[in-house]
């Protein structure tokens, strides 16, 4: 999924994409409620989006990033 994530991050330049290393940031991962990897969470204006989470599904990831990139 990393290559797909990187491709979409480059394509949707108005969407801020961040990768969090679970070994370096276990507290952040726990606070976000991540239970499996990869998990993609979506925030808009600093708030968790109602779009929900995406696991390892490139189609869903693309769809939700498209929604976030819309004004």
Rosetta blueprint (number, residue, H / E / L):
1 X L
2 X H
3 X H
4 X H
5 X H
6 X H
7 X H
8 X H
9 X H
10 X H
11 X H
12 X L
13 X L
14 X L
15 X L
16 X L
17 X L
18 X L
19 X L
20 X L
21 X L
22 X L
23 X L
24 X L
25 X L
26 X H
27 X H
28 X H
29 X H
30 X H
31 X H
32 X L
33 X L
34 X L
35 X L
36 X L
37 X L
38 X L
39 X L
40 X E
41 X L
42 X L
43 X E
44 X E
45 X L
46 X L
47 X E
48 X E
49 X L
50 X L
51 X L
52 X L
53 X L
54 X E
55 X L
56 X L
57 X L
58 X H
59 X H
60 X H
61 X H
62 X H
63 X H
64 X H
65 X H
66 X H
67 X H
68 X H
69 X H
70 X L
71 X L
